[in-house]
Amino acid sequence: MDISKVSNVGNVAIPENIKKSAPKANIQSAVQDTVTISREAVKAQEISQANNIVSKTSDVRADKVKEVKEKMAQGKYDNLDAELLNIVADKIVDSLIGR
């Protein structure tokens, strides 16, 4: 089977009565767009920035760690009295149970 031509495909008639419109002038609008940011969005941004700063900050205070190590080396924590131990224990318990 040999197909050499399909009837009138490719012969598109161009209408003669088409009017071309003139190019539109560049008209600048007097209306300006505005953006309003909600209080919640501003607060969320502030929280995000604070979290970012906190995540970059060390949880360990090197100066305090150095001070405690020096006191331990000097033996200042060897003979603690019972009252001080109770205060420390209470603070540990409070921090664990969230008081």
Secondary structure, DSSP 8 states (H G I E B T S, - for coil): ------TTTT-----S-------------S--------HHHHHHHHHHHHHHHHHHS-SS-HHHHHHHHHHHHTTTTSS--HHHHHHHHHHHHHHHHT-
